[in-house]
Amino acid sequence: MAVVASRSSLMGALIRTAQLRIANSSNLHSVLDFLTGLSCGELECLAEFQGACLLEASLSADDVPVNPYRMLSEFFDPLGSERWQNCEDRAHKTFIVLSWLEVQQIQQVRRNLVTHAA
């Protein structure tokens, strides 16, 4: 039961952070589909990465948005954390985070296309 609650909480938090970046909530269907297919460990990794991005953005002195792609190497640095020592796990989780960023980016592009078409 605790795993289900944890999984549900992680998905809810990630959906809320995605909503901050996506204006049209009807586009959240693909975000939800993506998150539903992930394991609890993959969701935890995404939540930690998203949290690191939010912290970095809050620490930024200027109003330049944080580029999450630039944070990947630091986040997954095996010298910075013992948990990334396994190169296969690190590669897998990096792929998951890249896919997550792409899903969010696709939603932003769709939103911009709809805005420009109107």
C-alpha positions in Angstrom: 0.0 0.0 0.0 2.9 2.4 0.8 4.4 1.9 -2.7 1.1 2.8 -4.3 0.7 5.9 -2.2 4.3 6.9 -3.0 3.9 6.2 -6.7 0.7 8.2 -6.7 2.3 11.1 -4.8 5.3 11.2 -7.2 3.0 11.2 -10.2 0.9 14.0 -8.8 3.9 16.1 -8.0 5.4 15.6 -11.5 2.1 16.4 -13.1 1.9 19.6 -11.1 5.4 20.7 -12.1 4.5 19.9 -15.8 1.4 22.0 -15.5 3.6 24.9 -14.5 5.2 24.7 -17.9 2.1 23.7 -19.9 -0.8 26.1 -20.2 -3.3 23.8 -21.9 -4.2 21.1 -19.4 -5.8 19.0 -22.2 -2.2 18.3 -23.4 -1.4 16.6 -20.0 -2.8 13.3 -21.4 0.6 12.5 -23.0 2.4 13.5 -19.8 0.1 11.2 -17.8 0.7 8.3 -20.3 4.4 8.8 -20.1 4.5 8.8 -16.3 2.1 5.8 -16.0 4.6 3.6 -17.8 7.5 4.3 -15.3 8.6 2.3 -12.3 8.6 3.9 -8.9 12.4 4.2 -9.1 12.2 6.0 -12.4 9.5 8.3 -11.0 11.8 9.0 -7.9 14.6 9.9 -10.2 12.4 12.3 -12.3 11.1 13.9 -9.1 14.6 14.5 -7.8 15.8 15.9 -11.1 12.7 18.2 -11.3 13.3 19.3 -7.7 16.9 20.1 -8.5 15.8 22.2 -11.5 13.3 24.1 -9.4 15.9 24.7 -6.7 18.4 25.9 -9.3 15.8 28.3 -10.7 15.0 29.7 -7.3 18.7 30.3 -6.7 19.2 32.0 -10.0 19.9 35.7 -9.4 18.9 36.8 -12.9 15.6 36.0 -14.6 17.2 33.7 -17.1 15.3 30.4 -17.1 17.3 27.3 -16.0 18.2 25.0 -18.9 17.5 21.5 -17.6 19.6 19.9 -20.3 22.6 21.7 -18.9 21.9 20.2 -15.5 22.0 16.6 -16.6 25.8 16.1 -16.4 26.0 17.6 -12.9 22.9 15.7 -11.7 24.2 12.3 -13.0 27.8 12.9 -12.1 29.1 9.6 -10.6 31.7 11.6 -8.6 29.0 13.7 -7.0 26.8 10.8 -5.8 27.6 7.1 -5.0 24.2 6.1 -6.4 25.3 6.8 -10.0 28.3 4.5 -9.9 26.5 1.9 -12.0 26.9 3.1 -15.5 24.0 1.1 -16.8 21.6 2.5 -14.2 23.0 6.0 -14.9 22.5 5.7 -18.6 19.0 4.3 -18.2 17.9 7.1 -15.8 19.5 9.7 -18.0 17.4 8.4 -20.9 14.3 8.6 -18.8 15.0 12.2 -17.8 15.7 13.1 -21.4 12.4 11.5 -22.5 10.6 13.5 -19.7 12.1 16.7 -20.9 11.1 15.9 -24.5 7.5 15.1 -23.5 7.3 18.5 -21.7 9.0 20.3 -24.7 6.5 18.7 -27.1 3.7 20.1 -25.0 5.2 23.6 -25.0 5.6 23.5 -28.8 2.0 22.5 -29.3 0.9 25.3 -27.0 3.0 27.8 -29.0 1.6 26.6 -32.3 -2.0 26.9 -31.0 -1.3 30.4 -29.7 0.3 31.5 -33.0 -2.5 30.0 -35.1 -5.2 31.9 -33.1 
